Amino acid sequence: MTEDALLWHRLQFAFTIVYHYLFPQLTMGLALLIVVMKWLSFRAGGEKWGAAARFWIKIFGINFAVGVVTGIPMEFQFGTNWAAFTRYAGNVVGHTLAMEGLFAFFLESSFLSLLVWGEKRLGSRLHFGAAIALWIGSWLSGYFIVCTNAFMQHPVGHATGPDGALRLVSFREFVFNPWALAQYAHTMAAAVVTASFVVAATGAYYTLRNVHLEHAGRFLKIGVWSGLASTILVAFPTGDIQAKLVAEYQPITLAAMEGRFESGPMAGITLIGQPNVAQRRLDNPIAVPGILSFLAYGAFHRDVKGLNEFPQEQWPTNIELLYYSFHVMAGLGSLFIAIMAAASFLSWRGWLTSTKPVLWTLLFAFPFPYIANTAGWMTAELGRQPWLVYGLFRTAQGASPQVHSGSALFTLIGFTGIYALLALLFLFLIGREIAHGPEAHHA
């Protein structure tokens, strides 16, 4: 296995998984908001919420379909590009990957069909039950995937067999991995952030165009209030718990995320700075003293180890990209709280629909949760390097030895072309639904 082949294997999987996750993060967040809309439709005068739910169910369906298509290649890449990893850890992670496909995926797709086509036959209450089942299925699917990733971050419940491969010895430890629970809560809250910004942006678009105003007000209301709650939850407690787990089990990652090379107490969190790996320092830093020590260990005086405390061969392989990914995620997360707090205050006072600067902000802000989610996953995956299974199995050991760089590059080019066509189809379908508006889905 040459270094070139390993690079192309990593780039191919990175491209396919980043592209794929653009869709599930919206569907998982929308699943919860659709349940809320359906519940609101049972209130007096709530029939308009039913039309709103039907509109977002169609958007959900389009996202779900493209998400399924783009997710299938990743399953095959475990065998084609990462066969050595599959042989090593497949007896463990295969359990959750199988459950995601057999239980969560089929539950999700089955109840989605009932939501799209079965409202008249089911009646309002059974249709609401189908919405709840869809939400459970999509979030269950998310948990199985996160649980698989959490094992790679913090492996528990396993033993090494006589052939050197891992085997599962405690299903309970594996499924209820503390890393998985924290990462799942953080991921689901972030998915609701994405859905909230998309719903609010749609409401802002209709308001600014002066169309579908009744529905626009509803979209703005549910979008900004769910957005405020979810953006806060992403930061605390879910992000706080995740940071403390990284400090406990991946101290090298924590140091690299902050570009910290020297150890010491009262460690500051960096607002601005450029990691200089060659000189082992952070250039032009602007930091708030003590905050990193407090976030990581709950005390300002605690010592936070720097990268110089660890062998360089254990450092993340791309510290610069890891550092910037983390700071993009954290910076955007803080900005989201400010935007949704301001919009929620205006909504509470009844001024939101007439405050055009905030409406324009909500309209143009919807891509940024996608960027923040992508940066968050890049932080998790880059921070785990150079390990595929942290502390046990290196990334360089996991690639398929018989698949050369030319084959990996050829298929990457193919995926790029196919996914570009899918993007055009997706944008056309979503644009058509938004142009029709919620009134087209009124019962």
N, C-alpha and C positions, 0 to 999 in steps of 0.2 A: 504494500500500500504506500503510494507516494504521497508527499505533502500536497501536490496539486490535486490529486483525486479527492483527498479528504476535504480540501477547501471547497470543491464543487459539490460534494455531498452535503456539506453544511449549508452552502448557499442555496441549494435546491430546496432543502427542507425548510430553511428560514423563509424563503420566498413563499412557498406553498402555505405554511402555517400562518404567516402574517396576513396574507391575502384571505385565507379562510376565516380567520378570526374577526374580520370586518363584519361578518354576517351574524354569527352566533351571539356576539355581545349585544346586538340590537334585539334579536329575538328573545333572549333570556330576560332582558329588561322589559321589553314590550309585553311579555307573557304576564308579568305581574300587573302592569298598568291596564291591560285588557280586563283582567279580573276585577280591578277597581272600577273600571268603566261599566262593566256588566252589573256589578253590585249597585252602582249609582243609578242604573236604569230602573231598578225596582222602586225607587223613591217616587213620591208624587211629582208628576211632571217630568219624569226622568227618561221619557222615550227618546229624547235627543241623544242621551248618553248611549242608548242602544245603537243608534246610527253611527255614533262616533266609534263604538267598539267594532262594528262591522267594517268600518273604514280601515281601522288599524289591524284587524284580522287579515284583510287582504294584503296589507303591507307586510305583515308577519309572514304570510304564506310565500310571498315572493322572496323574502330574505331567507326563509327556511329552505326553499328549493335550491337556491344558489349555494347556500351553505352546505347542503348535502353533496352537491356536485363537486364543490371544491374540497370537501373533506375526505372524499373517497381515496384520492391519490396518496394521502398521508398514511393511510392504513397499509397500502402496498409498499410504501417506502421503508417500512420497518423490515420487510423481507428483501427488497431489492437493494437498498442503499445501506441499511444498517443491520445486516444479517448477523454479524458477530455480537452486537448488542442484544438482538432477539434471542440468540442461543444462550447468552449469559443471564438475561433478566426476564425472558419471556414467560417462564413458569410463575413469575410473580405478577408483573404488570399485565399479563394476558388476561387475568381474571377481571380486572376493572374495564379493560378495553372491550372484552366480550360482553360484559353487563351493559356497557354503554350502548352497544349495538343492538343486543337482543331485547333489553327491557326498555331503557329510556327512549331510544330512537323510535322503536315501534309504538310505544305508548304516545310519544309526541306526535308522530305522523298520523296515527289513527284518530286521535281526538282533534287534530287540526282539520282533517277532512269533515268531521262532524260540525266543527265550528263554521267552516266555509259554506257547506251545502245543507246542513241539517237543521237549521233553526226552526223552520216551519213544522217539520215533523217532530222534533224533540220538544218544542215548547220552550218558554222562556227559562224555566227553572232548570230543566235538564241541560239546556244550552249553557247556562251559567255553570253547571257542574262540569260540562265538557271544557269550559274555559279554565276551571280550577285544575282539572286533570292535565290540560296542556301545560299549565304553569308548573305543576309538579313534575311532569315528564321532562320539560326543558331544563329545569333546575337539577333534577336527578341526573340527567345526562351530563350537565356541567360538573356535578360532584365527582362522577366516575373519572372524568378526564383530569380534573384537578388532583384527585387522589393518586392517579398514575404519575403525574408530574411531581407531586409531593414526595413520593417514594424516591424519585431521582434526586430530590433536594435533601431529603432527610430519611434515609432508608431504615425501616423498622419492620419487625415481624418476619424476618427471613433468616435463612441459614445457608451455608455453602455445601453443596452436595459433593459426592466423591468425584464427579466429573469436572468440578471447579465452577459449575453454574449455580446460580441462586435458586433456592426453592422456598416456597411459602410455608412457614411453621405456625404463624398466628394470624389468621384472617382478621380477627378483631383488631389487633395492633395495626395491621396494614390499612384497614378501611378507616379506622378512627385515629389515624396518625395526627398528632397535634398540629403538625405543619399543614396537613390537608385541611383541617377545620378552620385554621386562621386564614389560609390562602383562599379557601372557598368563600368565606364571608367577605373578604376583601374583593374578590373577583366578581361576586354577584352584586355587591354594592356598586362597583364600577360599571357593571352592565346596566344597572338602573340609571346611573348617571348618563350613559350614552342615550338610552331610550328617552329620558326626560328632556335632554337637549334637543333631540330630534322632534319630539312632540311639541315642545315649546317653539322651536324654529318654524314648524309648519303653521302653528297658530299665529306667529308673528308675520309670516309670509301672507297669510290670508288677510290679516288685519291691515297690513301696509297696502295691499291691493284692494282693500275694501270689498272683499267677497267672502261669502260663507261666515259672516261675522259672528253669528250665534255659536257656531262650532269653534270658530277661532278663539273666542273667549274661553270656552271649555278646555281647549288644548293648552292655552296659555296657563290656565289655572292649575290643571293637573300637572303640567310639565314643570312649572317653576316650584311648586310645593314639593313634589316628589324629588325634584332636582336638589332643592335645599337639603332635604333629609338625607338623600343618598350621598351628596358631596361631603357632608359632615361625617357620615358613617365611614366613608372611604378613608378619611383622615384619622378619625377616632371613633370607636376603639379598634377597628380592623387593621388600619395601617400601623397603629402603635404596637399592637400585638405582633404583627408580622416583623416589624423592626426589631423587637426584642428577641424573636426567634432567630433572626439572622445574626444578631449580636452573640447569642448563646452558641449556636451550632455552626455558623459560617463567619467567624470573626475576620477572616481574610477578605471576604466579600464586602463586609461593612467598611473596612478600611479603604478598599478600592472604590466603593461607591462615593466616598467623600474625598478621594484623592489624598488620603492621610498616610504619610510615610513614617512619621515619628510618633511614638507612644507618649502618653501622658494624661493627667487628669484635666478636668474642665475642658474637655474636647469640644470644640465649636462646630456648629453646622455651617457649611460653606454656602453662601448665597451666590457668589461669583468667584471664579478662579479657573485656571487652566492647568490640568495635570501635566507635569513634565516628568515622564517616566525615566528618561535617560539621566536626568539630574536628581531624580528621586525627591521631587519637591512639587508644591503647588504654587504656580506663578500667579501674582496679582490677586491674592485671596482677599475676599471680604467675608468675614465669618462672625457669627453670634456666639460668644464664648459660653461653654458649659452645656449648650442645648443638646449636642450629640451624646454626651455622657448621660444626660437626663433621659433622653428618648430611648437610649439603648439599655440602660441599667436602672433608671428611676432615681438617680442621685447625681448631682452636679460634680461631686468630687471623685467619681469613679474613673479609673484609668481605662482608656480606650486604646487598644494596641494598634500600631501602625504596620504598614506592609514590611518594614525593615525587620520586624520580629519573626517573619516567616521565610522559609526558603523560597527563592524566586521561582523555582519550578512549580510551586503550588499557587502562584499568583494567577488571577484571571488573565486569560490570553489577550484580551483587548481592554485594558484599563480605561483608556480614553473614551471609547464608545460606551462602556459601562457607566462611567462617571456622568457623561452627558445625558444618557438615557434616564438615569435616576433623577437628575436635576430637571429635565424636561417634564417628567411625570410629576414630581413634587411641585414644581413651579406652576404647572397648569392646574393641578389639583387645588392649590391655594387660590388661583384666579377663579376657578369654578365656584368656590364657596362665596367669593365676593360678588360675582355676577348673580347667582341665584338668591343671595341674601337681599341684594338691591331689588331684584325683580319681584321677590316675594313680598317685600315691604310695599312696593307700588301696587301689587295685586291686592294686598290687604286693604290699602287705602282707596282702591278703585281707580287708580291713576295709570295702570300699566298700559291699557289699550290706547291711551292718548299720549304716551311718552315715547316719541319716535326714536330718540337715540338708544333707549334700552331695547326697543323692538328690533332695531337694526343690529344691535349687539347680539341678541338672541338668535337672529336669523343667520348671521355669519359665524356664530360660535359653534354650530353643531359639528363641524369636522374635528374640532379640537379634542373632544372625548375619545374619538378614534385614535388620534395621535397619542394621547396620554395612556390609553390602554395598551397600545403597541409598545410604547416606551417602557411601560411597567413590565410587560412580558419579556422585553429585551433585557431589562434589569435582572429579572429572575434567571433567565437562561445564560446570559453572559456572566453573571455572578457565580454560577455553578461551575463554570469552566475552571480548570481543564478537565473536569469530571463529567461523565455521562451519568453515573450513579455516584453521588458525592462521597469521596473518600475510598471508594471501592473499585471503580472501573473508569478508566480515562476515555475521553472522546476519541483519541487517536486509535484506541483498541476496538472501537465499535463499528467502524465502517466495513462494508462488504469488500473483501480482498480481491474478488474477481471482477468487480465493476470498475473500469478505468475512468480516467477523467474525461475522455472524449464522450463516453456514453452518458455520464452525468451531465455534462454541458449540453449535449444534444437534447436530452429530455427537459432540461431547464428552459432551453429556448422554446421547445414545444409547449410547455406549460405557460410560458409568458404569452405566447400567441393566443392560445385557447382562452386563457383568463382575460386577455384584453377584449376578445369577442364577448365573453360572458359579462364583462363590465358594461359594454355598450348595450347589451340586451337588458341587463338589470336596470340601468339608468333610464332606458326607454319605458320599461314597465312601471317603474316607480314614478317617473314623470307623468305618465298617462293617468295613474291613479290620483296623483295630487291635482292634476288639471281637472279631472272629473269632480273631485271634491267629495266631502262626506254626504252631501245631499243625494248623490247618486246611490248611496247605500241605505237610504231611509227605507224602512219596511213598508 
